[in-house]
Amino acid sequence: MQSKAQALASGRAADFPLASVQLLPVIPERGKIICVGINYVAHASEAGRTVGKHPVIFHRFADTL
């Protein structure tokens, strides 16, 4: 199932060069980032895994975003 954004962008060419895009962190001025993974059925299925009894908790360092 496509998201609305995928449906709108499907088959369209970018109107700007990727080299002109500056990617910024989703959360500016972050200190600690704690993530929860494989916590919903659709994502687990995409990864070829099952949803466990407990969520997978992991961290990301600010300079890896």
C-alpha positions in Angstrom: 0.0 0.0 0.0 1.5 3.4 -1.0 1.5 6.4 1.2 0.0 9.6 -0.1 3.5 11.0 -0.5 4.6 8.0 -2.5 1.5 8.2 -4.7 2.2 12.0 -5.4 5.9 11.4 -6.2 5.6 8.2 -8.2 6.9 8.5 -11.7 7.9 12.2 -11.3 11.4 13.5 -11.8 13.0 15.7 -9.2 12.9 19.4 -10.1 16.2 20.1 -8.3 19.6 18.3 -8.1 20.2 16.1 -5.1 23.6 17.7 -4.6 21.8 21.0 -3.8 19.9 19.4 -0.9 21.3 19.8 2.6 20.0 17.1 4.9 19.5 18.2 8.5 18.7 16.2 11.7 15.0 15.5 12.2 15.4 16.6 15.8 17.6 19.7 16.1 19.8 20.2 19.2 19.2 16.7 20.4 21.0 15.4 23.4 19.9 11.8 23.8 18.1 9.7 21.2 16.4 6.5 22.3 14.8 4.4 19.6 12.2 1.6 19.7 12.4 -0.9 16.8 10.4 -3.8 15.4 7.4 -2.6 17.5 4.7 -2.9 14.9 3.6 -5.7 12.6 4.1 -4.0 9.3 7.7 -3.0 10.1 8.5 -6.5 11.5 7.1 -8.1 8.3 9.3 -5.8 6.1 12.4 -6.9 8.1 11.4 -10.6 8.0 10.9 -10.7 11.7 8.1 -11.2 14.2 6.9 -8.8 16.9 8.3 -10.0 20.2 6.9 -9.7 23.7 9.1 -6.7 24.4 10.2 -3.8 22.1 13.8 -3.6 20.9 15.4 -0.5 22.5 18.5 1.1 21.0 20.3 4.4 20.8 21.5 6.8 18.1 24.3 9.2 18.6 23.7 12.8 17.5 26.4 12.7 14.8 24.9 9.6 13.1 21.7 11.3 12.1 
